[in-house]
Amino acid sequence: MSITVYTTEQCNQCTATKKALERKGIAFEAVHVERSDEEQLERLRGMGFMQFPVVIAGDLQWAGFRPDMINKIAA
């Protein structure tokens, strides 16, 4: 399963998500989204996300630090 984590600068939830994925040994691609990247921001907003990180893991998608979802993909 391909996992992508969309992050921003100085985002505590982003850092916590990436660290939790690493601790579980889950490989992921981190994509840093600049505040000036309106196209990327609009794409994520169009998907219904209003906060970071945004995690896309196969059919699962969520925003924010979600240990429950991280555990679900680790199972």
Backbone torsions as a table, in degrees:
resi	resn	phi	psi	omega
1	MET	NA	133.8	177.3
2	SER	-86.6	131.0	-179.5
3	ILE	-123.3	128.5	178.0
4	THR	-122.7	132.5	177.7
5	VAL	-116.3	114.1	176.8
6	TYR	-89.2	123.6	-173.8
7	THR	-127.6	167.2	173.8
8	THR	-130.4	170.1	177.3
9	GLU	-65.5	147.0	173.4
10	GLN	48.9	49.1	-179.3
11	CYS	-113.5	105.9	-178.2
12	ASN	-62.7	-39.0	179.1
13	GLN	-66.7	-33.7	177.3
14	CYS	-64.4	-47.7	179.8
15	THR	-61.0	-44.9	179.9
16	ALA	-62.5	-39.9	179.7
17	THR	-64.8	-47.9	-179.4
18	LYS	-63.0	-41.2	179.2
19	LYS	-65.6	-39.5	179.4
20	ALA	-66.0	-41.5	177.0
21	LEU	-62.1	-43.9	179.0
22	GLU	-62.6	-43.1	179.5
23	ARG	-60.9	-33.1	179.5
24	LYS	-84.1	-4.2	-179.9
25	GLY	74.6	25.5	-178.3
26	ILE	-94.1	121.2	178.6
27	ALA	-76.1	140.4	179.5
28	PHE	-151.8	161.3	172.8
29	GLU	-106.7	126.5	176.6
30	ALA	-95.7	127.4	178.0
31	VAL	-117.1	114.1	179.8
32	HIS	-81.9	125.8	-179.7
33	VAL	-106.9	117.7	176.8
34	GLU	-77.3	148.5	177.4
35	ARG	-61.8	-23.6	-179.7
36	SER	-84.8	-5.0	-178.8
37	ASP	-86.7	74.5	-175.5
38	GLU	-59.4	-36.7	-178.9
39	GLU	-62.1	-47.6	179.2
40	GLN	-65.9	-43.0	179.0
41	LEU	-61.6	-43.4	179.5
42	GLU	-65.3	-37.6	177.5
43	ARG	-61.5	-45.2	179.3
44	LEU	-67.9	-40.7	176.1
45	ARG	-62.1	-39.6	178.3
46	GLY	-62.5	-23.9	176.5
47	MET	-85.5	-2.7	177.3
48	GLY	98.4	6.7	-177.7
49	PHE	-92.9	136.1	-178.7
50	MET	-124.2	1.7	179.1
51	GLN	-145.1	167.2	178.3
52	PHE	-114.9	157.0	-2.4
53	PRO	-74.9	160.6	169.2
54	VAL	-110.1	126.6	-178.6
55	VAL	-115.3	126.9	175.4
56	ILE	-115.3	114.8	-177.3
57	ALA	-131.1	88.7	-176.6
58	GLY	63.4	-124.0	178.8
59	ASP	-82.3	-10.3	-179.5
60	LEU	-91.0	137.8	177.5
61	GLN	-142.4	137.8	175.9
62	TRP	-156.4	167.8	177.0
63	ALA	-125.6	150.7	179.0
64	GLY	86.9	176.6	178.9
65	PHE	-82.3	112.5	-174.5
66	ARG	-126.8	83.9	179.1
67	PRO	-56.8	-32.7	178.9
68	ASP	-62.8	-39.8	179.7
69	MET	-74.0	-36.0	176.9
70	ILE	-62.6	-43.0	177.4
71	ASN	-63.1	-36.3	-179.8
72	LYS	-63.8	-42.6	-179.6
73	ILE	-77.5	-19.0	179.1
74	ALA	-79.3	-20.2	-175.6
75	ALA	-70.6	NA	NA
